[in-house]
Amino acid sequence: MLVHAPSQSLVFQAADPFAVRELIPKSRLLPSGDYNVAVKHTLPATRLLRNLGYDAPSPILTSYDWPGKYKPFAHQKVMAEFLTLHHRAFNLSDMGVGKSAAALWAADWLMKQKIVQRALILTPLSTMDRVWKNDIFDVLMHRVASTIYGTRERRLDMLKVNADFYIANHDALGIPDVTAAIRRRDDIDLVIVDEASMFRNHDTRRFKALKKMLRGDQRLWLLTGTPCPNAPTDAWALAQLVSPERVPQFFGSFKRQTMVQVTNFKWVARPDAYTLAYDAMQPAVRFKKSDCLDLPPVTYQDRQADITKEQREALNTMRTDMVAEIAKGSVTAVNAADKINKLRQILCGVVKVPDTGEYISLPHQPRTDVLLEAIEGASAKVLVIVPFKGIIQSLEGEVSKHRSCAVLNGDVSPGMRDKIIRDFKTQPDPHVLLCHPKVMAHGLNLTEADTLIFYAPIYSNDEFLQVVERFNRTGQTRKMTVVKIGAHPLEWEIYKLLDGKRISQNSILDLYRTVTG
């Protein structure tokens, strides 16, 4: 099949050219040569040809200039092409392969073709600005985005902004007035749901609100690298949104198809359960990181966490003290380092009392939620770097509710540490290691992980490089993702310093001035 650019047509040799001519009236027969049919290269014609068994490319591959700062990878073009061809579909590719940019290019092309007017992006709070808004700026700088976040009134006001993309967090669906306002917008004819596995439970208010909000005429693209993180039955609710005809009407029937009950309270997956689950989640495109040959060995992702009221109050108190110290002219590098360190502890959710060495906990659930989201998105084992020992035990309790995990810090004996590392490398469990950066020794090889998460920034150029090298080293066979979590401009400034290897005594004083304004 050949794309004839001057006429914007597909020309090919058809076994039955008259059948093609009958199905696609605007096609025409060619009198001679290697090709006997020419078809105008449109999206509907491409779909019809594919239904007839012809490998027709989507017009996006031949009529799009792929705007933005970055050249799309080959697999991103395939993902974008796939999405343009399907009214409702899944992208089940791994975290870190560029699903968001591919979806944006596909949406932009459909907008240029007047097939889509506006799009709604539903995503976790942590990725609203740091992933989606940044990607729109980098990839589609000619498009306007409106972030739907804050009070009910502000969300409704932001929906009135004349934008191409509206970005809302998943929990916006819990506000009835907001979901009703979106449903009334006939011009929002594409919905993109990122981290769609968070809608896998059909009993949640979040799932019910999404299903109620969606109109039958809307395009829907669900993006997730972990469609069935707990059991094959996770596929049922997502299939209900995209392709309900592929699953039974009731969840119980699908559960009996994919699971077998072994005790009153225990069900296990049948041998063909995950095949049935993936068959249900169609149409779908999926790329593993290992499939993406042109992808860099390490990709980076920033995730924004929120701050609790208690953390904000503690930060404000600290800032007041720091401003007073500046007024007195009593700020030294040592004193500044101590204050910055305490601010970092507050943002993590625990503060060490200098006199007693005890730890005082502050509510920090929003940050923990972001951590759990990132862990769920990983395709292999996970390393989590936690810069303060006082918060690790709390995180162990939270993470272990979802994934098997173990702790590596100074309190763990050398013998136990060796066993944990050996089990991490050779056994299914633990899936997650919660590590203090100082125990990530030179020579330690943890290539079983493909995802490294910084729960918060560490403050050492050397430790940062050594931590990354624990899984980015000889023996690593996977593409890797480094996730950086931050909740405050101070933390993002530290990450910026680490990226440039510019942590120093002078940078401490600069950070101090940044915090105090």
C-alpha positions in Angstrom: 0.0 0.0 0.0 1.4 3.4 -1.1 0.5 6.9 0.2 0.2 9.2 -2.8 1.0 12.5 -1.3 -0.1 14.9 -4.1 -3.6 13.5 -4.1 -3.6 12.5 -0.4 -4.7 9.0 -1.4 -3.9 5.4 -0.6 -3.2 3.4 -3.7 -3.0 -0.4 -3.6 -3.7 -3.7 -5.3 -7.0 -5.0 -4.2 -8.1 -8.7 -4.7 -11.6 -7.4 -5.3 -11.4 -3.8 -6.3 -15.2 -3.6 -7.0 -15.9 -4.6 -3.4 -13.7 -1.7 -2.2 -15.4 0.6 -4.6 -18.8 -0.4 -3.3 -17.8 0.1 0.4 -15.9 3.4 -0.2 -17.8 5.4 -2.8 -15.1 8.1 -3.1 -12.6 5.5 -4.1 -11.7 5.0 -7.8 -10.4 2.2 -9.9 -7.0 2.6 -11.6 -6.8 1.4 -15.2 -3.4 -0.2 -15.1 -0.1 -0.6 -13.3 0.9 -2.1 -10.0 -2.2 -0.7 -8.2 -5.8 -1.0 -9.1 -7.6 1.1 -6.5 -7.1 4.7 -5.1 -8.8 5.7 -1.9 -8.9 9.2 -0.3 -6.7 8.9 2.8 -9.2 9.7 5.5 -9.8 8.3 8.9 -13.1 6.5 8.0 -11.6 5.1 4.9 -8.6 3.8 6.9 -10.9 2.1 9.4 -12.9 0.4 6.5 -9.8 -0.8 4.8 -8.5 -2.3 8.1 -11.8 -4.1 8.6 -11.3 -5.6 5.1 -7.8 -6.8 6.2 -5.6 -4.2 4.6 -2.8 -2.7 6.7 -3.7 0.9 6.0 -1.8 3.5 8.0 -3.7 6.2 9.9 -3.5 9.6 8.2 -1.7 11.0 11.2 1.5 9.3 10.0 1.4 11.1 6.6 -0.4 14.4 7.4 1.0 15.6 10.7 4.1 17.7 11.6 4.5 16.3 15.1 5.0 19.7 16.8 7.0 20.4 20.0 10.4 20.5 21.5 11.0 16.7 21.1 11.1 14.4 18.2 8.6 11.6 18.8 10.0 8.1 19.3 8.9 5.4 16.9 6.7 3.7 19.5 5.0 7.0 20.3 4.0 7.4 16.7 2.5 3.9 16.8 0.6 4.7 20.0 -0.7 8.0 18.6 -1.8 6.3 15.3 -3.6 3.6 17.3 -5.5 6.1 19.4 -6.7 8.1 16.3 -8.2 4.9 14.9 -10.3 4.0 17.9 -13.2 5.8 19.4 -12.5 4.1 22.8 -9.3 2.3 23.6 -6.6 1.4 26.1 -2.9 2.3 26.1 -1.4 -0.3 28.4 2.3 0.7 27.9 4.8 0.8 30.8 5.4 3.9 32.8 8.1 6.1 31.3 7.5 5.3 27.6 5.8 8.6 26.8 2.1 7.7 26.8 1.0 11.2 27.7 2.8 12.9 24.8 1.5 10.3 22.4 -2.0 10.9 23.5 -1.6 14.7 23.2 -0.2 14.4 19.6 -3.2 12.1 18.7 -5.6 14.6 20.3 -4.0 17.6 18.5 -4.2 15.9 15.1 -7.9 15.0 15.7 -8.5 18.7 16.6 -6.8 19.9 13.5 -9.0 17.5 11.5 -12.1 19.0 13.2 -12.9 15.5 14.5 -12.4 16.6 18.2 -13.1 20.0 19.6 -11.8 19.9 23.2 -10.4 17.3 25.5 -10.7 16.5 29.2 -7.7 14.9 30.9 -8.3 13.1 34.2 -5.1 12.4 36.1 -3.8 12.1 39.7 -3.1 15.4 41.4 0.6 14.6 41.4 0.8 14.7 37.6 -1.5 17.5 36.7 1.1 20.2 36.4 4.4 18.3 36.5 3.5 15.9 33.7 0.4 16.9 31.7 0.6 20.7 31.8 4.3 20.6 31.2 3.8 18.2 28.3 1.2 20.4 26.7 3.6 23.3 27.0 6.5 21.3 25.5 4.6 19.3 22.9 1.6 21.5 21.9 2.7 25.0 22.7 0.0 26.3 20.3 -2.7 24.8 22.5 -4.3 26.3 25.7 -4.7 24.2 28.9 -6.9 25.0 31.9 -6.3 23.3 35.2 -9.5 22.4 37.0 -8.4 22.4 40.7 -9.3 24.1 44.0 -12.7 25.0 45.4 -15.9 24.0 43.7 -16.4 27.6 42.5 -12.9 27.8 41.1 -13.3 24.5 39.2 -16.5 25.7 37.6 -14.9 29.0 36.7 -11.9 27.2 35.1 -14.3 25.1 33.0 -15.6 28.3 31.5 -12.1 29.2 30.2 -11.8 28.9 26.4 -9.2 26.1 26.4 -8.3 23.1 24.2 -7.5 20.9 27.1 -9.0 20.8 30.6 -6.9 19.0 33.2 -8.6 17.8 36.4 -7.6 15.4 39.1 -9.6 12.1 39.5 -11.3 13.3 42.6 -12.9 16.2 40.8 -15.4 13.6 39.8 -16.6 13.5 43.4 -18.0 17.0 43.0 -21.5 16.5 41.4 -21.7 20.1 40.0 -18.3 19.7 38.3 -19.2 16.4 36.6 -22.6 17.7 35.6 -20.9 20.8 34.1 -18.5 18.6 32.1 -21.3 16.3 30.9 -23.3 19.4 29.6 -20.3 20.5 27.5 -21.0 19.0 24.1 -17.7 20.4 22.9 -15.7 18.2 25.2 -15.7 15.1 23.0 -12.5 13.4 24.1 -11.7 12.1 27.6 -8.2 10.9 28.5 -7.9 9.1 31.8 -4.3 8.7 33.1 -3.5 6.1 35.7 -6.8 4.5 34.7 -6.2 1.5 37.0 -7.4 3.8 39.8 -10.9 3.2 38.4 -10.6 -0.6 38.5 -13.0 -1.0 41.4 -16.6 -0.6 40.1 -18.0 -0.1 43.7 -16.1 3.2 44.2 -17.7 6.6 43.9 -14.9 7.6 41.6 -15.8 4.9 39.0 -19.5 5.5 39.3 -19.0 9.2 38.8 -16.9 8.7 35.7 -19.4 6.2 34.1 -22.2 8.7 34.8 -20.3 11.6 33.3 -19.3 9.9 30.1 -21.5 10.4 27.1 -21.8 7.7 24.4 -20.6 10.0 21.7 -17.3 10.8 23.6 -14.0 9.3 22.7 -12.3 7.7 25.7 -8.7 6.7 26.0 -7.6 4.9 29.2 -3.9 5.0 30.0 -2.3 2.6 32.5 0.8 0.4 32.7 -0.8 -1.7 35.4 -4.3 -2.7 34.3 -4.6 -5.7 36.7 -2.3 -4.9 39.7 -4.2 -7.1 42.1 -6.2 -9.7 40.2 -7.6 -10.4 36.7 -10.9 -9.2 37.9 -9.5 -5.7 37.9 -10.1 -5.7 34.2 -13.9 -5.8 34.5 -14.6 -2.2 35.5 -12.2 -0.8 32.9 -13.7 -2.9 30.2 -17.1 -1.7 31.2 -16.0 1.8 30.3 -14.3 1.0 26.9 -15.8 -2.2 25.6 -18.7 -3.5 27.8 -19.7 -6.0 25.1 -16.4 -7.9 25.8 -17.3 -8.8 29.5 -20.4 -10.1 31.2 -23.0 -7.6 32.4 -22.3 -8.4 36.1 -19.0 -8.5 37.9 -19.8 -11.8 39.7 -20.0 -13.6 36.3 -16.6 -12.3 35.3 -15.1 -13.2 38.6 -16.3 -16.8 38.2 -14.8 -16.9 34.7 -11.4 -15.8 35.9 -11.2 -17.0 39.5 -11.8 -20.1 41.5 -12.9 -20.1 45.1 -10.7 -22.3 47.3 -12.0 -21.3 50.7 -14.8 -19.2 52.0 -12.7 -16.1 51.8 -10.0 -17.0 49.2 -10.1 -16.9 45.4 -7.2 -17.7 43.1 -6.8 -16.9 39.4 -7.6 -19.6 36.9 -4.8 -20.6 34.5 -6.2 -18.6 31.6 -7.4 -15.7 33.8 -5.0 -13.0 32.6 -5.6 -14.0 29.0 -9.3 -13.5 29.5 -8.6 -10.2 31.3 -6.4 -8.8 28.4 -8.9 -10.1 25.9 -11.5 -8.0 27.7 -9.3 -4.9 27.6 -9.4 -4.4 23.9 -8.8 -2.5 21.7 -5.4 -1.9 23.2 -1.8 -0.9 22.4 1.0 -1.9 24.7 4.8 -1.2 24.7 7.1 -2.5 27.4 10.1 -0.3 28.1 12.2 -3.1 26.7 10.4 -2.9 23.4 11.3 0.8 22.9 14.7 0.5 21.4 15.1 4.3 20.9 14.1 5.2 24.4 16.9 6.5 26.6 18.1 4.0 29.3 16.9 6.3 32.1 13.8 8.5 31.9 12.8 11.0 34.7 9.4 11.9 36.0 8.4 14.6 38.5 5.3 14.2 40.7 3.8 17.0 42.8 2.5 16.1 46.3 0.2 18.3 48.4 0.9 19.7 51.8 -1.4 19.1 54.8 -2.6 21.9 57.0 -0.3 20.8 59.8 2.7 20.8 57.6 1.8 24.3 56.2 1.5 25.7 59.7 4.9 24.2 60.7 6.5 25.6 57.5 5.0 29.1 58.2 6.4 29.0 61.8 9.8 28.1 60.5 9.8 30.8 57.8 8.9 33.4 60.4 11.9 32.3 62.6 14.2 32.4 59.5 13.1 35.9 58.5 13.8 37.1 62.1 17.3 35.6 61.9 18.0 37.4 58.7 16.8 40.7 60.3 19.3 40.1 63.1 22.1 39.3 60.7 22.8 36.0 62.5 22.6 33.5 59.6 25.6 31.3 59.2 26.0 28.4 56.8 25.7 25.9 59.7 22.6 27.5 61.0 21.1 27.7 57.5 21.8 24.1 56.9 20.0 23.2 60.1 16.9 25.2 59.2 16.8 23.8 55.6 17.1 20.3 57.1 14.2 20.9 59.4 12.1 22.2 56.6 12.8 19.1 54.6 11.8 17.0 57.6 8.5 18.8 57.9 7.8 18.2 54.2 8.5 14.5 54.6 6.1 14.3 57.6 8.4 13.8 60.6 10.6 16.2 62.7 13.4 15.1 64.9 13.6 16.7 68.3 17.3 17.7 68.8 17.5 17.2 72.6 15.9 13.8 72.8 16.4 12.4 69.3 12.7 11.4 69.2 10.5 12.0 66.2 7.3 14.0 66.0 5.0 12.9 63.2 3.0 15.4 61.1 0.1 14.3 58.8 1.5 13.6 55.4 -1.0 11.3 53.6 -1.0 13.3 50.3 2.7 12.5 49.9 2.3 8.9 50.7 -0.5 8.6 48.2 1.8 10.0 45.5 4.4 7.4 46.5 1.8 4.6 46.2 0.7 5.8 42.8 4.3 5.7 41.6 4.9 2.2 43.0 1.8 0.9 41.4 2.9 2.2 38.0 6.2 0.3 38.0 6.6 -2.8 35.8 9.3 -4.4 37.9 10.7 -4.1 41.5 11.1 -0.7 43.1 13.6 1.2 45.2 12.4 4.1 47.3 14.9 6.5 48.7 13.8 8.1 52.0 16.2 10.8 53.3 15.1 10.7 57.0 15.0 7.5 59.1 12.1 8.7 61.2 9.6 8.4 58.4 10.6 5.0 57.1 8.7 2.9 59.6 5.5 4.8 58.9 6.0 4.3 55.2 6.6 0.6 55.6 3.2 0.2 57.3 1.5 2.1 54.4 3.3 0.4 51.5 3.0 -3.1 53.0 -0.8 -2.8 52.7 -0.3 -2.8 48.9 3.0 -4.4 48.1 5.5 -6.6 50.0 8.3 -4.3 51.2 11.4 -4.3 53.4 13.5 -1.5 55.0 17.2 -0.9 54.6 18.6 1.7 57.1 21.2 2.0 59.9 19.0 0.1 62.3 19.1 -3.1 60.2 21.9 -5.5 61.2 24.5 -6.4 58.5 23.3 -10.0 58.5 19.6 -9.0 58.0 20.6 -6.4 55.4 22.3 -9.1 53.4 19.3 -11.4 53.6 16.9 -8.6 52.5 19.1 -7.8 49.5 19.5 -11.5 48.6 15.7 -12.0 48.7 15.1 -8.8 46.7 17.4 -10.1 44.0 16.3 -13.8 43.9 12.7 -14.0 45.4 9.4 -12.5 44.4 9.3 -10.7 47.8 10.1 -8.0 48.8 8.8 -6.1 45.8 9.8 -2.7 47.3 12.9 -1.6 49.2 12.6 1.5 51.4 16.1 2.7 51.7 18.0 5.4 53.6 20.6 6.8 51.1 23.5 6.2 53.4 23.1 2.4 53.2 23.2 2.4 49.4 26.9 1.4 49.5 29.3 1.5 46.6 29.3 -1.8 44.7 25.7 -2.7 45.7 23.9 -4.1 42.6 20.1 -3.8 42.6 19.3 -4.2 38.9 16.2 -6.2 39.6 14.5 -2.8 40.0 13.4 -0.7 37.1 12.0 2.2 39.1 13.8 4.4 41.6 11.6 6.8 43.6 12.9 9.7 45.6 10.3 10.2 48.4 12.0 13.6 48.9 15.3 15.0 47.7 18.5 14.1 49.4 21.1 16.8 49.9 24.3 15.3 48.5 25.7 15.2 45.0 27.6 12.1 45.7 24.8 10.2 47.4 22.4 11.1 44.6 24.7 9.7 42.0 25.5 6.6 44.0 21.8 5.9 44.6 21.0 6.1 40.8 24.0 3.8 40.1 22.5 1.1 42.3 20.2 0.1 39.5 21.7 1.8 36.4 24.8 -0.4 36.1 26.1 -3.5 34.4 23.5 -6.3 34.5 20.5 -4.0 34.1 18.4 -5.3 31.3 15.4 -3.0 31.6 14.7 0.6 30.7 14.7 2.6 34.0 12.5 5.3 35.4 13.5 7.8 38.1 10.6 9.4 39.9 11.1 12.6 42.0 8.4 13.6 44.5 8.2 17.1 45.8 5.6 19.3 47.5 7.3 22.7 47.9 9.5 25.0 45.7 12.4 24.3 48.1 12.4 20.7 47.2 12.2 21.3 43.4 15.1 23.8 43.8 17.2 21.0 45.5 16.4 18.6 42.8 17.5 21.2 40.3 20.8 21.6 42.2 21.3 17.8 42.2 20.7 17.6 38.5 23.4 20.1 37.9 25.7 18.6 40.6 25.7 22.0 42.3 25.1 21.2 46.0 27.5 23.2 48.1 27.8 25.4 51.2 26.9 28.4 49.1 23.8 26.7 47.7 22.5 26.3 51.3 22.6 30.0 51.8 20.9 30.6 48.5 18.1 28.1 49.5 17.7 29.9 52.8 17.2 33.2 51.0 14.7 31.5 48.6 12.6 30.3 51.4 12.5 33.6 53.2 11.7 35.6 50.1 
